[in-house]
């Protein structure tokens, strides 16, 4: 197991190398000359040819692209992600300052959606085709289909503007957290709930559940002891995959709720064509994806003894 | 003294294709320490019959008739009363131990479960009992093996662990549904030998459901031959093999490799669309005009040998 984790961590190197290449190429894949675009922004006007040349010289943009990439990579490996063109502060500091706010929102919405989805999915499966099952499936269907930005706006309208119970936007106490966490978590919650239901129903039809019944176990023990662990295996996979969706959702939700997190920072930076910040974000996302997949893979070994990593 | 007595049992369930009449009026008796073989082709309703005794069929199944266990009608018990019968009084051994054992629980957990449940033992004591049971079914180094999962066991070992699970609480009756199907022939022989020994020792009655006549001959005192949904012949094992009366039983025996390997004409009818009259008449070489219209009754032809055929009525 330790060797497996070490191997997976080593695999991080080529993955991050690929991700960094991709993120560096954003600079050149985006339409327009990056130097010109950046200068335009800085000077608030059309730069002269001399200014562009001077800028290129200063930022090493005249060197061949592979050399530029190598230099960039060298700096990143030394913890230097560059300076934000917009705020003129180090990119890494900017991210570290905003990271806690995003983490809080992420954890809150993830906890909320799992805490609602798993029990509801179990109830729906156990009492399948009952009223509570039909109702929760109907609500889940809506939850999966509704775009999160629209839901966010509706939540603001209803709970903040109309009822006045909760703040409409901003960062502060627990009350500020509720609406964005809800808007962010609903679609994940709905799909986890539907999968939990389907997976448990499938498990309850397996032969080994019949064996458990034949032993004289009661329904409760059958579900808790024999069915749940089996049914959770696909659910854990999807929860892991949803982390990616959640991050892309955060970009939108943080913007709507003016949440001072990493996602909103990205949107602002994209508007400003702040390339060092965007590049840093791509690397950050790649890192989070790789680690969340690793955590999912490791959690399999606890759920399913048939999975062993050598 | 009969342990189990089934009277007029009918089991129907509805599917998208129509109503499946899996069991159509079956009468059976199993005595103390008796092993009764229920043999028939795949899809003749024998597994459904076995499951209906422990009431393990899905809720939309219609079960009619009487299933008397020591005089108590199991069909009239509450679900909670039924749970006290399952695993303790009547246990079941399933075919295909790989899918019938929980893949994420250790063998020890699964074998010790009946002890916790029915004898109220603590986990650790129940696990000691499980180790004893595994020893009894000849699994080597059982105290190590209890910590393993079903996929770490070989097919024969899994089936023996299933048997250990079934015999755990020394039930009065075991329903064994194709316990040897899917095992290598040499392993089959071991499992059969083991079941014979263990049921003899604990004086357990058994209903053995199988399509394997070799296994039936080895283990059973009496044999009931089932043809879609009903018993067509019943006698003791020696009599059935020496002196089969029903044309279906004769055909079934003639299809054995040792007896000429003659395949039987036609197919077993679907349980949704059963023929009128005698259900075997479309395939029967001796079919009379009467067989198409009338349903034959079970006739006693002496020596406790019963057959459902107009040739003897």
Interface residues (C-beta under 8 A of the other chain):
Chain A: X206 X207 X208 X210 X211 X212 X213 X214 X215 X216 X217 X218 X225 X226 X229 X230 X303 X304 X305 X306
Chain B: X51 X54 X56 X83 X84 X85 X86 X87 X88 X91 X92 X94 X96 X99 X100 X101 X102 X103 X104 X105 X106 X113 X114 X117 X118 X149 X151 X162 X165
